[in-house]
Amino acid sequence: MNNRKPKLFLHACCASCITYPYTTLSPDYEVTVFFYNPNIHPQKEYNHRLESVKKLAEKWRFDLIIASYDTEKWFTAVKGLEECKEGGNRCLECFRLRLEKTAETAKERDFDFFATTLTISPLKDAEVINRIGISLEEKVGINYLRSNFKKRDGFKKSCQLSQQEDLYRQNYCGCVYSRREK
């Protein structure tokens, strides 16, 4: 009899957004966190978020995989969408880019599922993110775990956990364009 938990590859944008999803998922899944965020600018901000993720990974003892910081790929993906408001088509392309890399890496590393912490944000439409994930499930051939982590006070709980763990909490999504809107 196989009692192995399914392996889940969880894309994360920052440490704060990992907290509640991880505590919710880890009882049922063997969770590995994936930090792939070429959208985060400037590099100082990227480094700050990455260090916070590493701190949480060490303290909570979860596996962490860090992808390269390929800003050129991100700027290419959102070219022509620079003037879109946050939540618009630029964000959709950003979500797609990061989730596609997550799905492909999960498939290469033989995970059972992939997911993202992005649905915890009250500023992001979980339905839209889940549609992208489902389309990638079909394209890449790996199961996407649908989520809406902001439900059941998930965002509030993530804020509380972040404060308890003394994690860095940013005040903008991450890209140079969302930063100018803050």
N, C-alpha and C positions, 0 to 999 in steps of 0.2 A: 504494500500500500504506500502510495506517494503522498506525504504530508507537506511537501515543499510549497511554500508560498509562491504565488506568481511573481515574476520579476517585473518591476515597474521602473521605467526610465522617466524621471520627472524633470521637465524643463523648469528652471527658476530664473527669475529676473533679479532677485535680491533676497537677502536673508529674511527680511521681515515677511515677505510673501511665502517663504518656505514653511514658517512655523506652524500655522494651523493646518494646511494641507498635509504636511508630514505627520503631524500627530493623528490626523484622521485616517491616513492611508497606511501607516506603518503596522498597525495590528493585522492587516489582511494582505499586505504586499511586502516583498523585499524591495525597498525603495533605494534607488541610486539617483542622486541629484545631478542634473546636467546644467552647467552654467554656460550658456551661449547667448551673448547679447552684444552683437556688433553695432547695435543702435545707440548704445550709451555713450554720451559725450558730455564733457571732454574726457580725455583719458584719465585724468585725476579722479573724476567721478566713477568711472569704470573700476579703477583700482580700489577705490574706497568700498564700493559695493562688493567686489570680489573678496576683499579682505574680511568683510563682515560675514560673507557666506562661508569662507574657510574657517572662521572662528566658530560659527555655529556647527559646521560639520565636525570639527574636532570635539566640541563640547557634547554634542548629541550622538556622536559616533556613527554618522552615516557616510556611505561612499559618495565621493564627489568626483565628477569628471568635468574638466574645464576645457572648452574648445578655444581655438585661436580667436583673437580679437581682430576680425576681418572687416574693418570699417568700410573698405572699398566695396566689398560685396553688398553691404547694406545701402550705401549711397547709390549704387547702381540699381538696386531693387526699388528704391523710392524716387528715382529720377523722374522729374516732371510733376511730382506730387508735393513739392516743398511748401506750397502755399495752402495745402489742405489743413483744415482745422483738426485738432486732436479728436480721434474717434472716427475720422473719415477714411478715405481710400489709402492714404499713406500708412495709417495704422494697420489696415488689412494686409497690405504688402509686408509690413514688418512682422506681423503675427505669422503670416504664411512662411516667410523666410526662416524664422526661428523654429517654427514647428516642423517644417520640412527637414531641416538639419537634425532636429531631435528624432523624428521618425526614422530617417536614414541611419543615424548612429545607433538607435535602439535595434533596428533590424540587423545591422552589421555585428552588433555585440550580443545578439541572440536573447533579447528581452522579450517578454510576453506581451507587454503593453507599453505605451508611451502616454504622457499626459503633460499638462502645464499648470503652473501656479497662477497664470495670468487671469484666470476667472475669479480670483479673490478680490480684485480691484472693483470698487463701486463705479469706477470710470470706464470700465471695459464691459462690453456686451458678451456675456458667457455664451449665448446662443450663436453669435457670429464666430467666436473662437472655436466652439464645438463643431460648427459646420466645416471650418477649415480642417480641424482634426479628423473628422469623418472622411473628408475628401482625400486626405493623405493616407488614412487607413486603407482605402481602396487602391490608391496609387502605389504606395510603398509595400503594402502587404503585411502590415503589423497592426494589432489591435490598438485603437485609441480609447482611452478611458475618459468618458464624458464627465464633466464636472461643472459645478457652480459653487465654488468654495465660499462665496460671500453669503450664501444662504445659512440659516440657523446661526446668525450673528458671527459668521466666519471672519469677516473683516475686523469686527470689533475684537474678537478673540485673538486674531493675529496681532493687532495693536497691543493688546495686553501682554501677550507672550513676548513680543519684541521689546517692550519696556522691561519686563522681568529679566530678559536675557541681555539687556543693555546693548541692543543692536542698532546700528545706524539705520535711520529711516529718512529717505530722501523726500523732496517736496515736488518732484516732477517725474514724469514717466521715464525719461532717460535720453531721448534724442535731442539734438540741437534745436529742432523745431518746437518740440513740446516745452523745452526750457524757456524759449522766448515768449511762450504764452502764459507762463506762470505768473 
